[in-house]
Structure formats: structure tokens, C-alpha cells
Amino acid sequence: MSGVSGELDGSNELAWRKMQTAAHWLWHEGISAARLRGVHKGRPASIAAAKVAALKAEGLGATEIAKRLKVGRASVYRVLAS
């Protein structure tokens, strides 16, 4: 029943895994090269660390800071931890 409903036999599965590994390696190499050129910088920050720090200094908790800045509470915790 090999090949039915998207099933892979052992040899096809091994070939698929090798292809996936090679593709991941090429992707990783490309990202590394872009970072060295200063091109790949990731997603821009959606939350200003200075605003979080200012609100924290006012004595507000993470939940209230998140509500005021319209971001997730986890984002506030991430900024506070860094």
C-alpha cells in the first residue's frame, strides 16, 4: 500500500528527510549571510522598551501596561526581563 493516501515507504521517507535537512541548511546559510551584510534584522519591535520602563516606574503592573500599550502581557514581561 505504499504511496496511498500520502504514505511513504522507508526509502522515500529517507529521501524526504535528506531533502528537508538540505533545504534547512541552505536556508540557515542564507540567513547567516544576510545578517553579516546587515540586511536581515528580523521583525521590528512592536513595543517601546522606554514606554514600558516609564509605566513600570509609575508603579503599574504588567497587565495594566499591556492594556495601555495595546500589546500582549507576555511582550511586556519580555521587555522587562531584558
C-alpha positions in Angstrom: 0.0 0.0 0.0 2.9 2.3 -0.4 2.0 5.6 -1.9 -1.6 5.5 -1.0 -3.0 8.4 1.0 0.3 10.2 1.1 2.1 7.4 2.9 5.8 7.0 2.3 7.7 3.8 2.3 11.1 3.6 4.1 13.3 4.6 1.1 11.0 7.6 0.1 10.9 8.8 3.7 14.6 8.7 4.0 14.9 10.7 0.7 12.4 13.2 2.0 14.2 13.7 5.3 17.5 14.2 3.4 15.9 16.8 1.2 14.4 18.6 4.2 17.7 18.7 6.0 19.5 20.1 2.9 16.8 22.7 2.5 17.1 23.8 6.1 20.9 24.0 5.9 20.6 26.2 2.8 18.0 28.5 4.4 20.2 28.8 7.5 23.3 29.7 5.5 21.3 32.3 3.6 20.0 33.9 6.8 23.5 33.9 8.3 25.0 35.6 5.2 22.2 38.3 5.2 22.9 39.0 8.9 26.6 39.5 8.2 25.6 42.0 5.5 23.3 43.7 7.9 20.2 43.0 5.7 18.3 40.5 7.9 17.3 42.2 11.1 14.1 40.4 11.9 10.7 41.9 12.7 10.7 45.5 14.1 9.9 45.9 17.7 6.2 46.4 18.3 6.7 47.8 21.8 8.9 50.6 23.1 11.1 49.5 26.0 11.3 53.1 27.2 7.5 53.3 27.5 7.3 50.0 29.4 10.0 51.2 31.8 8.3 54.5 32.3 5.0 52.9 33.1 6.7 50.3 35.4 8.4 53.2 37.2 4.9 54.7 37.8 4.1 51.5 39.7 1.9 49.9 37.1 1.8 46.1 36.7 2.3 44.2 33.5 -1.4 43.7 32.8 -2.1 47.4 33.0 1.0 48.3 31.0 -0.1 45.8 28.3 -3.6 47.3 28.2 -2.3 50.8 27.9 0.2 50.0 25.1 -2.3 47.6 23.4 0.2 44.7 23.4 0.2 41.3 25.0 1.2 40.8 28.6 3.9 38.4 27.5 5.5 41.1 25.4 5.6 43.4 28.5 7.3 40.6 30.6 9.8 40.0 27.8 10.8 43.7 27.7 11.0 43.8 31.5 13.2 40.8 31.6 15.7 42.2 29.1 
